[in-house]
């Protein structure tokens, strides 16, 4: 069994419950640690190693943490990588520099893992959270997401016409769309161009139906890559 089949099996079997609760925002959420704890038994079963590392990057005068997850097959040496970026928020008055960087790292790692294991966070904490009410306890869920990186440039138009609705998508859905697009092989700039071309609007202006059309389109591409 090659590494792609093994990853496909993990994506189907992994269960990472939202076992943490934020009393200020009144929502349940999952953390990086929750995902890792759920993944460990499946990694052992499939003879895989998961490595995670962070790299600090300066973009436009702002500091970003790039988290990269690397899945390695110990039987063949094959590997798969997935990355996500999160920006350090300097406005956190209640947090010192190490806390800000640590929170940013945790957030980037969470979305890198989400992309690797195809964890759908569209109904996670950000869907109902008002971030300004909780500066510290919800710090993992308030870091600015900058979008993923990739080198591929094209995508087939496999999205169908969405139903009309006026409500725009949440920040979590924006982040998840970027992460899924990355896993499909596209960078943030290409994803934004694809969304603009398809829906004639920016990614943050999408309504929920348009979001699901785009998200499912990218997700099908990822599944197609893994099952080839």
C-alpha positions, 0 to 999 in steps of 0.5 A, spaced: 500 500 500 502 506 497 502 512 502 497 515 498 492 510 500 494 510 507 493 517 507 486 516 504 484 511 509 486 515 515 482 521 512 476 516 512 477 513 519 480 519 523 475 522 528 477 528 532 471 531 536 470 538 539 472 536 546 474 543 548 469 549 550 470 556 550 465 559 555 465 566 552 463 565 545 459 559 548 462 554 543 465 547 542 472 547 538 478 542 537 485 544 538 491 541 535 493 537 540 486 533 539 487 532 532 494 529 534 491 525 539 486 522 534 491 521 529 497 517 533 493 510 533 492 511 525 499 513 524 502 507 528 497 502 524 499 504 517 507 505 519 507 512 518 511 518 521 508 525 522 513 531 523 511 538 524 515 544 524 515 552 523 518 557 519 518 564 521 517 569 514 516 576 513 511 578 508 509 586 507 513 587 514 508 582 518 511 576 521 508 570 519 508 563 522 508 557 516 507 550 519 508 544 515 506 537 516 510 532 513 507 525 513 513 519 512 512 512 510 517 508 514 516 502 509 518 506 503 520 513 505 515 516 501 512 523 504 507 528 503 507 535 505 502 540 507 503 547 509 499 553 512 500 560 514 498 564 520 500 572 522 502 574 528 497 579 532 501 584 535 495 587 538 494 582 543 495 587 549 494 581 554 499 577 551 507 577 551 511 576 545 512 568 546 505 567 547 503 571 541 508 566 537 506 560 540 498 562 539 500 563 532 504 557 531 498 553 534 493 556 529 497 555 523 499 547 525 491 546 526 490 548 519 496 545 516 493 538 519 486 540 517 488 540 510 493 534 510 487 530 514 481 533 510 478 535 517 472 540 515 472 545 520 466 549 517 462 548 523 467 550 528 468 555 533 469 561 529 462 560 526 459 563 532 464 566 536 465 574 536 473 574 537 473 581 540 470 578 547 475 573 548 482 576 547 486 570 551 482 564 552 480 564 544 487 566 542 488 560 538 481 561 534 483 569 533 489 569 529 489 572 522 490 566 517 494 568 511 492 562 506 496 556 503 502 556 498 502 551 492 505 551 485 499 549 481 495 554 477 489 550 474 483 548 476 477 544 472 470 548 473 466 542 476 462 547 481 455 547 479 450 554 480 449 555 487 442 557 490 442 565 492 442 567 499 445 573 502 449 571 508 456 571 507 461 566 510 465 566 516 472 567 517 473 559 519 470 557 512 474 562 509 480 559 512 478 552 510 477 554 503 484 556 503 486 550 506 482 545 502 485 549 495 492 548 498 491 540 498 488 540 491 494 544 489 493 551 488 496 557 492 492 563 495 493 567 489 490 562 484 484 560 489 482 567 489 482 568 482 478 562 481 473 564 486 473 571 482 472 568 476 467 563 478 462 567 482 464 574 480 466 576 487 471 575 493 472 569 497 470 573 503 464 575 499 461 568 498 455 566 501 454 559 504 451 555 498 457 558 494 462 556 499 460 549 499 460 549 491 467 551 492 469 547 498 466 540 495 469 542 488 476 542 491 475 536 496 473 532 490 480 534 487 484 532 493 480 525 493 481 524 486 489 525 487 489 520 493 485 515 489 489 515 482 
